Amino acid sequence: MRIFFAAASIAIAAVASSAAATSCDGFTDVDSANTTYCSAVTYLKDTGITLGCTGTTYCPNDDVTRLQMALFLQRMANNAVFKQGGNAFGATAVLGTNDNYAVTFLANGSRVMAYQPNANSPNLIGGFSGNAADNSDFGQTIGGGGLAGTDCYNAVDQMYEKPCANTTTGGNFATISGGFANTASGSGASVGGGESNSATQLATVSGGVGNLATGLTSVVGGGSANTSSGVNSSVLGGAGNMASGDYSAVPGGSYNMAAGTHSFAAGTNAHANNVGCFVWADDSSGSGFDCNTNNAFYARAAGGFNLYSNSSAATGVQLAAGSGSWTSLSDRAAKAHISTVDPQAILASVVAMPVSTWNYNAQDAAIRHIGPMAQDFYAAFGLGETDKGISTVDAQGVALAAIQGLNEKLDDQLQKKDARIAALEHAVTRMQARMDALTQ
């Protein structure tokens, strides 16, 4: 209303321009050189409140009747202001200020949204009136949430002494989407929601309770009391987990620690302490399960390990609970095309196959092993998937068949020897009988 009356008063008071004057917005009787009058007339025309007497005349000195005033007011109410129920402006609606002061929206007397201007990018603060963004930074966003009070949980010192409002500070483009008692401190820090979560520069906490993401570009997905402090480290969830090594990861579980660079810890109480450690710990013990060797794989499963090599989990190996050796699937029902072997031929091939002691190239020369070369084994028996390795099933099968062959060979030799002994005994008996006959 005040805008309209000011513009209308100025426009009605405009003096008709001289013939030499430049027209204002197409009106030849308003001088564009008089910027005060011309801008007011242009405003009334652009908003559709009054279009002038004709297409080229504004009639600035004519009287305004009460009927014309009613029409002007109706046009203003319909098209020039925001009204209850909405508007149809016919163009993009603009609401705001032209100075360097914030725009604040109230509901029931309390602030629910504030827009702080900044030449680079404004700060947006929604939700509880105590939510705050650092005025010295720009591009910060608090979507909502927040509570009154100063007794919320502080994940840093683990005390209930933190303000319950949401706060962005210490960096540009920090964001808190909602929740309460959350803090995003540092450029690009982000907290999705939850309670008492904190994120620093370029780090993210998606939600949960009492989580900290303090490493550069680190992430905590959720859960409670989790900390991701290494560069590019991540804790996806769970409780009491920590990823302090750079590029380390904890997918969930509880009280796991990934302290080594590029380490991984999962389950419960798994501790990946060294570079490249991969640790998985079951729930069979309340004590920590530590990996203290670089680039090692550690796993604890008190109920045993089962590894399958097909989609139906019908074939594979098992390390039984408490066992120290693998059991390979050897069920008759899992086998096909069963053929008998010639133990003697197997034995002959074993005898002919070179067996050496050696060390692996990847191990120290002092660490010795004994056995055939895979190429020789494959050439002798044609077993397995490749000539670069020897399956334990095949090695054991060859050994058993060779033992059978050796047993057959020994049996044959013993049978021949027994027959020879029997013949000799028979000859001795005959000779003894003759000697006995001669002495009589």
C-alpha positions as a Markdown table, in Angstrom:
| # | Residue | x | y | z |
|---|---|---|---|---|
| 1 | Met | 0.0 | 0.0 | 0.0 |
| 2 | Arg | 2.7 | 2.5 | 0.9 |
| 3 | Ile | 4.6 | 1.7 | -2.3 |
| 4 | Phe | 1.5 | 2.2 | -4.3 |
| 5 | Phe | 0.5 | 5.6 | -2.7 |
| 6 | Ala | 4.0 | 6.9 | -3.0 |
| 7 | Ala | 4.3 | 5.9 | -6.6 |
| 8 | Ala | 0.7 | 7.2 | -7.3 |
| 9 | Ser | 1.3 | 10.5 | -5.6 |
| 10 | Ile | 4.6 | 11.1 | -7.5 |
| 11 | Ala | 3.0 | 10.0 | -10.8 |
| 12 | Ile | -0.1 | 12.1 | -10.4 |
| 13 | Ala | 2.0 | 15.1 | -9.5 |
| 14 | Ala | 4.1 | 14.7 | -12.7 |
| 15 | Val | 4.1 | 17.7 | -15.0 |
| 16 | Ala | 3.5 | 17.2 | -18.7 |
| 17 | Ser | 6.8 | 17.4 | -20.6 |
| 18 | Ser | 7.6 | 20.0 | -23.2 |
| 19 | Ala | 7.6 | 19.0 | -26.9 |
| 20 | Ala | 11.3 | 18.7 | -26.8 |
| 21 | Ala | 11.3 | 16.4 | -23.7 |
| 22 | Thr | 12.1 | 12.7 | -24.1 |
| 23 | Ser | 9.1 | 10.5 | -23.4 |
| 24 | Cys | 9.0 | 8.2 | -20.3 |
| 25 | Asp | 8.2 | 4.6 | -21.0 |
| 26 | Gly | 6.2 | 5.6 | -24.1 |
| 27 | Phe | 4.3 | 8.5 | -22.5 |
| 28 | Thr | 5.0 | 11.7 | -24.3 |
| 29 | Asp | 3.6 | 13.9 | -21.5 |
| 30 | Val | 6.0 | 12.6 | -18.9 |
| 31 | Asp | 9.7 | 13.7 | -19.1 |
| 32 | Ser | 12.1 | 10.9 | -18.7 |
| 33 | Ala | 14.7 | 13.4 | -17.5 |
| 34 | Asn | 12.8 | 13.7 | -14.3 |
| 35 | Thr | 13.9 | 10.4 | -12.9 |
| 36 | Thr | 11.8 | 10.6 | -9.8 |
| 37 | Tyr | 8.5 | 11.0 | -11.7 |
| 38 | Cys | 9.5 | 8.7 | -14.6 |
| 39 | Ser | 10.4 | 5.7 | -12.3 |
| 40 | Ala | 7.1 | 6.0 | -10.4 |
| 41 | Val | 5.1 | 6.1 | -13.6 |
| 42 | Thr | 7.1 | 3.2 | -15.0 |
| 43 | Tyr | 6.4 | 1.2 | -11.8 |
| 44 | Leu | 2.6 | 1.8 | -12.0 |
| 45 | Lys | 2.6 | 0.8 | -15.7 |
| 46 | Asp | 4.8 | -2.3 | -15.3 |
| 47 | Thr | 2.7 | -3.6 | -12.4 |
| 48 | Gly | -0.5 | -3.0 | -14.4 |
| 49 | Ile | -2.0 | -0.6 | -11.7 |
| 50 | Thr | -2.6 | 2.1 | -14.3 |
| 51 | Leu | -1.7 | 2.1 | -18.0 |
| 52 | Gly | -2.3 | 5.9 | -18.6 |
| 53 | Cys | -5.1 | 7.6 | -20.6 |
| 54 | Thr | -3.9 | 6.3 | -23.9 |
| 55 | Gly | -1.0 | 4.3 | -25.2 |
| 56 | Thr | 1.2 | 7.4 | -25.4 |
| 57 | Thr | -0.3 | 9.8 | -22.8 |
| 58 | Tyr | -0.3 | 9.4 | -19.0 |
| 59 | Cys | -2.4 | 12.6 | -18.3 |
| 60 | Pro | -0.4 | 13.5 | -15.2 |
| 61 | Asn | -2.5 | 16.6 | -14.4 |
| 62 | Asp | -5.9 | 14.9 | -14.5 |
| 63 | Asp | -7.9 | 14.3 | -11.4 |
| 64 | Val | -8.3 | 10.7 | -10.1 |
| 65 | Thr | -11.9 | 9.7 | -9.2 |
| 66 | Arg | -12.9 | 7.4 | -6.4 |
| 67 | Leu | -13.9 | 4.8 | -8.9 |
| 68 | Gln | -10.5 | 5.0 | -10.6 |
| 69 | Met | -8.8 | 4.9 | -7.1 |
| 70 | Ala | -10.8 | 1.7 | -6.3 |
| 71 | Leu | -9.7 | 0.1 | -9.6 |
| 72 | Phe | -6.1 | 1.1 | -8.9 |
| 73 | Leu | -6.3 | -0.4 | -5.4 |
| 74 | Gln | -7.8 | -3.7 | -6.8 |
| 75 | Arg | -5.1 | -4.0 | -9.4 |
| 76 | Met | -2.5 | -3.5 | -6.8 |
| 77 | Ala | -4.1 | -6.1 | -4.5 |
| 78 | Asn | -4.4 | -8.6 | -7.3 |
| 79 | Asn | -1.1 | -8.1 | -9.0 |
| 80 | Ala | 1.4 | -6.1 | -7.0 |
| 81 | Val | 1.6 | -7.6 | -3.5 |
| 82 | Phe | 1.8 | -11.0 | -1.9 |
| 83 | Lys | -1.6 | -11.9 | -0.6 |
| 84 | Gln | -3.3 | -14.6 | 1.4 |
| 85 | Gly | -4.0 | -17.6 | -0.9 |
| 86 | Gly | -1.4 | -16.7 | -3.4 |
| 87 | Asn | -0.9 | -14.5 | -6.5 |
| 88 | Ala | -0.8 | -14.8 | -10.2 |
| 89 | Phe | 1.7 | -12.1 | -11.2 |
| 90 | Gly | 2.2 | -13.3 | -14.7 |
| 91 | Ala | 6.0 | -13.1 | -14.2 |
| 92 | Thr | 8.6 | -14.1 | -11.7 |
| 93 | Ala | 7.7 | -12.9 | -8.2 |
| 94 | Val | 10.4 | -11.2 | -6.2 |
| 95 | Leu | 10.3 | -10.6 | -2.4 |
| 96 | Gly | 13.3 | -9.2 | -0.6 |
| 97 | Thr | 15.5 | -6.2 | 0.1 |
| 98 | Asn | 17.8 | -4.0 | -1.9 |
| 99 | Asp | 20.2 | -3.3 | 1.0 |
| 100 | Asn | 22.7 | -5.3 | 3.0 |
| 101 | Tyr | 20.3 | -6.4 | 5.7 |
| 102 | Ala | 19.0 | -9.8 | 6.4 |
| 103 | Val | 15.5 | -11.0 | 5.6 |
| 104 | Thr | 13.8 | -12.8 | 8.5 |
| 105 | Phe | 10.5 | -14.7 | 8.6 |
| 106 | Leu | 8.7 | -15.1 | 11.8 |
| 107 | Ala | 6.0 | -17.6 | 13.0 |
| 108 | Asn | 4.2 | -17.0 | 16.2 |
| 109 | Gly | 6.7 | -14.2 | 17.0 |
| 110 | Ser | 9.8 | -16.4 | 16.6 |
| 111 | Arg | 12.3 | -16.6 | 13.8 |
| 112 | Val | 11.8 | -19.6 | 11.6 |
| 113 | Met | 14.0 | -18.6 | 8.6 |
| 114 | Ala | 16.6 | -15.9 | 8.0 |
| 115 | Tyr | 18.6 | -15.0 | 4.9 |
| 116 | Gln | 21.9 | -13.2 | 5.5 |
| 117 | Pro | 23.2 | -11.4 | 2.5 |
| 118 | Asn | 26.7 | -11.8 | 1.2 |
| 119 | Ala | 28.3 | -10.8 | -2.1 |
| 120 | Asn | 29.6 | -14.3 | -2.6 |
| 121 | Ser | 26.7 | -16.4 | -1.4 |
| 122 | Pro | 24.1 | -15.8 | 1.2 |
| 123 | Asn | 23.7 | -17.7 | 4.5 |
| 124 | Leu | 20.3 | -19.5 | 5.0 |
| 125 | Ile | 19.3 | -20.2 | 8.6 |
| 126 | Gly | 16.1 | -22.2 | 9.3 |
| 127 | Gly | 14.5 | -23.9 | 12.2 |
| 128 | Phe | 15.0 | -22.9 | 15.9 |
| 129 | Ser | 15.6 | -19.2 | 16.4 |
| 130 | Gly | 18.8 | -20.0 | 18.3 |
| 131 | Asn | 20.4 | -21.7 | 15.2 |
| 132 | Ala | 23.3 | -19.6 | 14.0 |
| 133 | Ala | 25.7 | -19.2 | 11.1 |
| 134 | Asp | 29.0 | -17.4 | 11.3 |
| 135 | Asn | 28.5 | -13.9 | 9.7 |
| 136 | Ser | 32.1 | -13.8 | 8.6 |
| 137 | Asp | 31.5 | -16.8 | 6.3 |
| 138 | Phe | 29.3 | -17.3 | 3.3 |
| 139 | Gly | 27.2 | -20.0 | 1.6 |
| 140 | Gln | 26.3 | -21.6 | 4.9 |
| 141 | Thr | 23.0 | -23.5 | 5.3 |
| 142 | Ile | 21.0 | -24.6 | 8.3 |
| 143 | Gly | 17.9 | -26.3 | 6.9 |
| 144 | Gly | 16.0 | -26.6 | 10.3 |
| 145 | Gly | 15.9 | -28.4 | 13.6 |
| 146 | Gly | 17.6 | -27.1 | 16.7 |
| 147 | Leu | 16.4 | -26.9 | 20.3 |
| 148 | Ala | 16.6 | -24.5 | 23.2 |
| 149 | Gly | 18.9 | -25.4 | 26.1 |
| 150 | Thr | 22.6 | -25.9 | 26.8 |
| 151 | Asp | 22.6 | -29.4 | 28.2 |
| 152 | Cys | 23.0 | -31.5 | 25.0 |
| 153 | Tyr | 25.7 | -34.2 | 24.6 |
| 154 | Asn | 29.1 | -33.0 | 23.4 |
| 155 | Ala | 30.8 | -35.8 | 21.5 |
| 156 | Val | 34.2 | -34.1 | 21.8 |
| 157 | Asp | 34.5 | -34.2 | 25.6 |
| 158 | Gln | 31.6 | -36.6 | 26.2 |
| 159 | Met | 29.8 | -34.2 | 28.6 |
| 160 | Tyr | 26.3 | -32.9 | 28.5 |
| 161 | Glu | 27.2 | -29.3 | 28.2 |
| 162 | Lys | 26.7 | -28.4 | 24.5 |
| 163 | Pro | 24.1 | -25.9 | 23.2 |
| 164 | Cys | 21.2 | -27.7 | 21.6 |
| 165 | Ala | 20.9 | -25.3 | 18.7 |
| 166 | Asn | 22.5 | -26.1 | 15.3 |
| 167 | Thr | 25.6 | -24.1 | 14.5 |
| 168 | Thr | 27.7 | -23.6 | 11.3 |
| 169 | Thr | 31.1 | -21.8 | 11.9 |
| 170 | Gly | 34.6 | -21.5 | 10.8 |
| 171 | Gly | 34.2 | -22.0 | 7.0 |
| 172 | Asn | 32.3 | -21.3 | 3.9 |
| 173 | Phe | 29.5 | -23.6 | 2.5 |
| 174 | Ala | 29.1 | -25.5 | 5.8 |
| 175 | Thr | 25.7 | -27.2 | 6.0 |
| 176 | Ile | 23.4 | -28.7 | 8.6 |
| 177 | Ser | 20.2 | -30.1 | 7.2 |
| 178 | Gly | 18.4 | -30.7 | 10.5 |
| 179 | Gly | 18.5 | -32.4 | 13.9 |
| 180 | Phe | 19.7 | -30.6 | 17.0 |
| 181 | Ala | 23.0 | -29.9 | 18.8 |
| 182 | Asn | 24.8 | -30.4 | 15.5 |
| 183 | Thr | 27.9 | -28.5 | 14.5 |
| 184 | Ala | 29.4 | -28.0 | 11.0 |
| 185 | Ser | 32.8 | -26.2 | 11.4 |
| 186 | Gly | 35.0 | -25.7 | 8.5 |
| 187 | Ser | 34.6 | -25.1 | 4.8 |
| 188 | Gly | 32.3 | -27.6 | 3.1 |
| 189 | Ala | 31.5 | -29.4 | 6.4 |
| 190 | Ser | 28.2 | -31.2 | 6.3 |
| 191 | Val | 25.8 | -32.7 | 8.9 |
| 192 | Gly | 22.7 | -34.4 | 7.6 |
| 193 | Gly | 20.8 | -34.5 | 10.9 |
| 194 | Gly | 20.6 | -36.5 | 14.1 |
| 195 | Glu | 21.8 | -35.4 | 17.4 |
| 196 | Ser | 25.1 | -33.9 | 18.7 |
| 197 | Asn | 27.1 | -34.7 | 15.6 |
| 198 | Ser | 30.1 | -32.6 | 14.4 |
| 199 | Ala | 31.9 | -32.3 | 11.1 |
| 200 | Thr | 34.9 | -30.3 | 10.2 |
| 201 | Gln | 36.4 | -29.2 | 6.9 |
| 202 | Leu | 35.0 | -31.1 | 3.9 |
| 203 | Ala | 33.9 | -33.9 | 6.3 |
| 204 | Thr | 30.4 | -35.4 | 6.5 |
| 205 | Val | 28.2 | -36.9 | 9.2 |
| 206 | Ser | 25.0 | -38.1 | 7.7 |
| 207 | Gly | 23.1 | -38.7 | 11.0 |
| 208 | Gly | 23.1 | -40.7 | 14.2 |
| 209 | Val | 24.1 | -39.5 | 17.6 |
| 210 | Gly | 27.4 | -38.2 | 18.9 |
| 211 | Asn | 29.4 | -38.9 | 15.8 |
| 212 | Leu | 32.5 | -37.0 | 14.8 |
| 213 | Ala | 34.0 | -36.6 | 11.3 |
| 214 | Thr | 37.2 | -34.6 | 11.8 |
| 215 | Gly | 39.5 | -35.9 | 9.0 |
| 216 | Leu | 39.7 | -34.0 | 5.7 |
| 217 | Thr | 36.9 | -35.4 | 3.5 |
| 218 | Ser | 36.1 | -38.1 | 6.1 |
| 219 | Val | 32.6 | -39.6 | 6.5 |
| 220 | Val | 30.5 | -41.0 | 9.3 |
| 221 | Gly | 27.3 | -42.5 | 7.9 |
| 222 | Gly | 25.4 | -42.9 | 11.2 |
| 223 | Gly | 25.2 | -44.9 | 14.3 |
| 224 | Ser | 26.5 | -43.6 | 17.6 |
| 225 | Ala | 29.8 | -42.4 | 19.1 |
| 226 | Asn | 31.7 | -43.1 | 15.9 |
| 227 | Thr | 34.8 | -41.1 | 14.9 |
| 228 | Ser | 36.3 | -40.8 | 11.5 |
| 229 | Ser | 39.5 | -38.7 | 11.8 |
| 230 | Gly | 41.8 | -39.9 | 9.1 |
| 231 | Val | 42.0 | -38.3 | 5.7 |
| 232 | Asn | 39.4 | -39.8 | 3.4 |
| 233 | Ser | 38.5 | -42.3 | 6.2 |
| 234 | Ser | 35.0 | -43.6 | 6.7 |
| 235 | Val | 32.8 | -45.2 | 9.4 |
| 236 | Leu | 29.4 | -46.3 | 7.9 |
| 237 | Gly | 27.6 | -47.0 | 11.1 |
| 238 | Gly | 27.5 | -49.1 | 14.3 |
| 239 | Ala | 28.7 | -47.9 | 17.7 |
| 240 | Gly | 32.0 | -46.8 | 19.2 |
| 241 | Asn | 33.9 | -47.3 | 16.0 |
| 242 | Met | 37.0 | -45.3 | 14.9 |
| 243 | Ala | 38.7 | -44.9 | 11.6 |
| 244 | Ser | 41.9 | -42.9 | 12.4 |
| 245 | Gly | 44.1 | -44.1 | 9.6 |
| 246 | Asp | 44.2 | -42.2 | 6.3 |
| 247 | Tyr | 41.9 | -44.0 | 3.7 |
| 248 | Ser | 40.8 | -46.4 | 6.4 |
| 249 | Ala | 37.3 | -47.9 | 6.7 |
| 250 | Val | 35.0 | -49.4 | 9.3 |
| 251 | Pro | 31.7 | -50.6 | 7.7 |
| 252 | Gly | 29.9 | -51.0 | 11.0 |
| 253 | Gly | 29.8 | -53.2 | 14.0 |
| 254 | Ser | 31.0 | -52.0 | 17.4 |
| 255 | Tyr | 34.3 | -50.9 | 18.9 |
| 256 | Asn | 36.3 | -51.5 | 15.8 |
| 257 | Met | 39.4 | -49.5 | 15.1 |
| 258 | Ala | 41.0 | -48.9 | 11.7 |
| 259 | Ala | 44.2 | -47.2 | 12.7 |
| 260 | Gly | 46.6 | -48.1 | 9.8 |
| 261 | Thr | 46.6 | -46.4 | 6.5 |
| 262 | His | 44.3 | -48.2 | 4.0 |
| 263 | Ser | 43.2 | -50.5 | 6.8 |
| 264 | Phe | 39.8 | -52.2 | 7.3 |
| 265 | Ala | 38.1 | -53.4 | 10.5 |
| 266 | Ala | 34.7 | -55.0 | 10.9 |
| 267 | Gly | 32.7 | -57.1 | 13.3 |
| 268 | Thr | 33.3 | -56.2 | 16.9 |
| 269 | Asn | 36.6 | -55.3 | 18.7 |
| 270 | Ala | 38.6 | -55.7 | 15.5 |
| 271 | His | 41.8 | -53.6 | 15.6 |
| 272 | Ala | 43.5 | -53.0 | 12.3 |
| 273 | Asn | 46.6 | -51.3 | 13.7 |
| 274 | Asn | 49.0 | -51.4 | 10.8 |
| 275 | Val | 49.2 | -50.3 | 7.1 |
| 276 | Gly | 46.9 | -52.3 | 4.9 |
| 277 | Cys | 45.5 | -54.5 | 7.7 |
| 278 | Phe | 42.2 | -56.2 | 7.0 |
| 279 | Val | 40.6 | -57.5 | 10.2 |
| 280 | Trp | 37.2 | -59.2 | 10.8 |
| 281 | Ala | 36.4 | -60.3 | 14.3 |
| 282 | Asp | 33.4 | -62.3 | 15.5 |
| 283 | Asp | 31.4 | -61.9 | 18.7 |
| 284 | Ser | 33.0 | -64.9 | 20.5 |
| 285 | Ser | 35.3 | -62.8 | 22.7 |
| 286 | Gly | 35.1 | -59.5 | 24.5 |
| 287 | Ser | 38.8 | -58.8 | 24.0 |
| 288 | Gly | 40.3 | -57.1 | 21.0 |
| 289 | Phe | 41.5 | -59.0 | 17.9 |
| 290 | Asp | 44.6 | -57.2 | 16.6 |
| 291 | Cys | 46.4 | -57.1 | 13.3 |
| 292 | Asn | 49.9 | -55.8 | 13.9 |
| 293 | Thr | 51.4 | -56.8 | 10.6 |
| 294 | Asn | 51.5 | -54.6 | 7.5 |
| 295 | Asn | 49.3 | -55.7 | 4.6 |
| 296 | Ala | 47.9 | -58.8 | 6.5 |
| 297 | Phe | 44.5 | -60.4 | 6.5 |
| 298 | Tyr | 43.1 | -61.5 | 9.9 |
| 299 | Ala | 39.8 | -63.1 | 10.6 |
| 300 | Arg | 38.4 | -64.7 | 13.8 |
| 301 | Ala | 35.4 | -67.0 | 13.5 |
| 302 | Ala | 35.0 | -69.3 | 16.5 |
| 303 | Gly | 32.2 | -71.2 | 14.7 |
| 304 | Gly | 34.5 | -72.1 | 11.8 |
| 305 | Phe | 35.1 | -70.8 | 8.2 |
| 306 | Asn | 33.2 | -72.0 | 5.2 |
| 307 | Leu | 34.4 | -70.8 | 1.7 |
| 308 | Tyr | 32.3 | -71.8 | -1.3 |
| 309 | Ser | 33.4 | -71.6 | -5.0 |
| 310 | Asn | 30.0 | -71.8 | -6.7 |
| 311 | Ser | 26.7 | -70.0 | -6.5 |
| 312 | Ser | 24.8 | -72.7 | -4.9 |
| 313 | Ala | 27.3 | -73.1 | -2.1 |
| 314 | Ala | 27.7 | -76.8 | -2.9 |
| 315 | Thr | 31.4 | -76.9 | -3.3 |
| 316 | Gly | 34.3 | -75.4 | -1.3 |
| 317 | Val | 36.4 | -75.8 | 1.8 |
| 318 | Gln | 35.7 | -75.7 | 5.5 |
| 319 | Leu | 37.9 | -74.8 | 8.5 |
| 320 | Ala | 35.9 | -76.4 | 11.3 |
| 321 | Ala | 35.6 | -74.7 | 14.7 |
| 322 | Gly | 38.8 | -75.3 | 16.7 |
| 323 | Ser | 40.5 | -77.0 | 13.8 |
| 324 | Gly | 43.9 | -76.2 | 12.3 |
| 325 | Ser | 43.4 | -77.7 | 8.8 |
| 326 | Trp | 41.0 | -77.2 | 5.9 |
| 327 | Thr | 38.5 | -79.8 | 4.9 |
| 328 | Ser | 37.8 | -80.0 | 1.2 |
| 329 | Leu | 34.5 | -81.1 | -0.1 |
| 330 | Ser | 34.8 | -84.7 | -1.2 |
| 331 | Asp | 31.2 | -86.0 | -1.1 |
| 332 | Arg | 30.5 | -88.7 | -3.7 |
| 333 | Ala | 27.3 | -87.0 | -4.5 |
| 334 | Ala | 29.2 | -83.9 | -5.5 |
| 335 | Lys | 31.3 | -85.8 | -8.1 |
| 336 | Ala | 30.8 | -87.0 | -11.6 |
| 337 | His | 32.6 | -89.1 | -14.2 |
| 338 | Ile | 34.3 | -91.3 | -11.6 |
| 339 | Ser | 37.0 | -93.5 | -13.0 |
| 340 | Thr | 39.4 | -96.0 | -11.4 |
| 341 | Val | 43.1 | -95.5 | -11.6 |
| 342 | Asp | 46.1 | -97.8 | -12.1 |
| 343 | Pro | 48.1 | -97.5 | -8.8 |
| 344 | Gln | 51.2 | -99.0 | -10.4 |
| 345 | Ala | 51.2 | -96.4 | -13.2 |
| 346 | Ile | 50.7 | -93.7 | -10.6 |
| 347 | Leu | 53.6 | -95.0 | -8.6 |
| 348 | Ala | 55.8 | -95.2 | -11.6 |
| 349 | Ser | 54.9 | -91.5 | -12.5 |
| 350 | Val | 55.6 | -90.4 | -8.9 |
| 351 | Val | 59.0 | -92.2 | -9.0 |
| 352 | Ala | 59.9 | -90.6 | -12.3 |
| 353 | Met | 58.7 | -87.1 | -11.3 |
| 354 | Pro | 61.5 | -84.7 | -10.0 |
| 355 | Val | 61.0 | -83.6 | -6.4 |
| 356 | Ser | 63.1 | -80.7 | -5.2 |
| 357 | Thr | 63.6 | -78.3 | -2.3 |
| 358 | Trp | 63.1 | -74.6 | -3.1 |
| 359 | Asn | 61.9 | -71.2 | -1.9 |
| 360 | Tyr | 59.2 | -68.9 | -3.3 |
| 361 | Asn | 60.5 | -65.8 | -5.0 |
| 362 | Ala | 58.3 | -63.7 | -2.7 |
| 363 | Gln | 59.8 | -65.3 | 0.4 |
| 364 | Asp | 63.3 | -65.2 | 1.9 |
| 365 | Ala | 65.7 | -67.8 | 0.6 |
| 366 | Ala | 66.1 | -69.3 | 4.0 |
| 367 | Ile | 62.4 | -70.4 | 4.0 |
| 368 | Arg | 62.6 | -73.7 | 2.2 |
| 369 | His | 59.8 | -76.0 | 0.8 |
| 370 | Ile | 59.8 | -79.5 | -0.8 |
| 371 | Gly | 57.7 | -80.8 | -3.7 |
| 372 | Pro | 57.5 | -81.1 | -7.4 |
| 373 | Met | 57.1 | -78.3 | -9.9 |
| 374 | Ala | 53.5 | -77.8 | -11.0 |
| 375 | Gln | 54.4 | -78.2 | -14.7 |
| 376 | Asp | 56.0 | -81.6 | -14.0 |
| 377 | Phe | 53.0 | -82.7 | -11.9 |
| 378 | Tyr | 50.5 | -81.6 | -14.6 |
| 379 | Ala | 52.6 | -83.3 | -17.3 |
| 380 | Ala | 52.7 | -86.5 | -15.3 |
| 381 | Phe | 49.0 | -86.7 | -14.3 |
| 382 | Gly | 47.1 | -84.0 | -16.2 |
| 383 | Leu | 45.2 | -83.1 | -13.0 |
| 384 | Gly | 43.7 | -79.7 | -11.9 |
| 385 | Glu | 42.8 | -76.5 | -13.6 |
| 386 | Thr | 46.3 | -75.2 | -14.4 |
| 387 | Asp | 49.9 | -76.2 | -14.8 |
| 388 | Lys | 50.9 | -73.3 | -12.5 |
| 389 | Gly | 49.6 | -74.8 | -9.3 |
| 390 | Ile | 48.9 | -78.1 | -7.6 |
| 391 | Ser | 45.6 | -78.7 | -5.9 |
| 392 | Thr | 45.9 | -80.3 | -2.4 |
| 393 | Val | 43.1 | -82.7 | -3.4 |
| 394 | Asp | 45.1 | -83.9 | -6.4 |
| 395 | Ala | 48.4 | -84.1 | -4.5 |
| 396 | Gln | 46.7 | -86.2 | -1.7 |
| 397 | Gly | 45.0 | -88.4 | -4.3 |
| 398 | Val | 48.2 | -89.1 | -6.1 |
| 399 | Ala | 50.0 | -89.9 | -2.9 |
| 400 | Leu | 47.2 | -92.3 | -1.8 |
| 401 | Ala | 47.2 | -94.0 | -5.2 |
| 402 | Ala | 51.0 | -94.3 | -5.2 |
| 403 | Ile | 50.8 | -95.9 | -1.7 |
| 404 | Gln | 48.3 | -98.4 | -3.1 |
| 405 | Gly | 50.7 | -99.0 | -6.0 |
| 406 | Leu | 53.6 | -99.5 | -3.7 |
| 407 | Asn | 51.5 | -101.8 | -1.6 |
| 408 | Glu | 50.6 | -103.9 | -4.6 |
| 409 | Lys | 54.2 | -104.0 | -5.6 |
| 410 | Leu | 55.3 | -105.1 | -2.2 |
| 411 | Asp | 52.5 | -107.7 | -2.1 |
| 412 | Asp | 53.6 | -109.2 | -5.4 |
| 413 | Gln | 57.2 | -109.3 | -4.2 |
| 414 | Leu | 56.2 | -110.8 | -0.9 |
| 415 | Gln | 54.1 | -113.4 | -2.6 |
| 416 | Lys | 57.0 | -114.4 | -4.9 |
| 417 | Lys | 59.4 | -114.4 | -1.9 |
| 418 | Asp | 56.9 | -116.6 | 0.1 |
| 419 | Ala | 56.7 | -119.0 | -2.8 |
| 420 | Arg | 60.4 | -119.2 | -3.1 |
| 421 | Ile | 60.8 | -119.7 | 0.7 |
| 422 | Ala | 58.1 | -122.4 | 0.6 |
| 423 | Ala | 60.0 | -124.2 | -2.3 |
| 424 | Leu | 63.2 | -123.9 | -0.4 |
| 425 | Glu | 61.6 | -125.2 | 2.8 |
| 426 | His | 60.2 | -128.1 | 0.8 |
| 427 | Ala | 63.6 | -128.9 | -0.7 |
| 428 | Val | 65.2 | -128.7 | 2.7 |
| 429 | Thr | 62.6 | -131.1 | 4.0 |
| 430 | Arg | 63.3 | -133.6 | 1.2 |
| 431 | Met | 67.0 | -133.3 | 1.8 |
| 432 | Gln | 66.6 | -133.9 | 5.5 |
| 433 | Ala | 64.6 | -137.0 | 4.8 |
| 434 | Arg | 67.3 | -138.4 | 2.6 |
| 435 | Met | 70.0 | -137.7 | 5.1 |
| 436 | Asp | 67.9 | -139.3 | 7.8 |
| 437 | Ala | 67.5 | -142.4 | 5.5 |
| 438 | Leu | 71.2 | -142.7 | 4.9 |
| 439 | Thr | 72.0 | -142.7 | 8.6 |
| 440 | Gln | 69.8 | -145.5 | 9.4 |
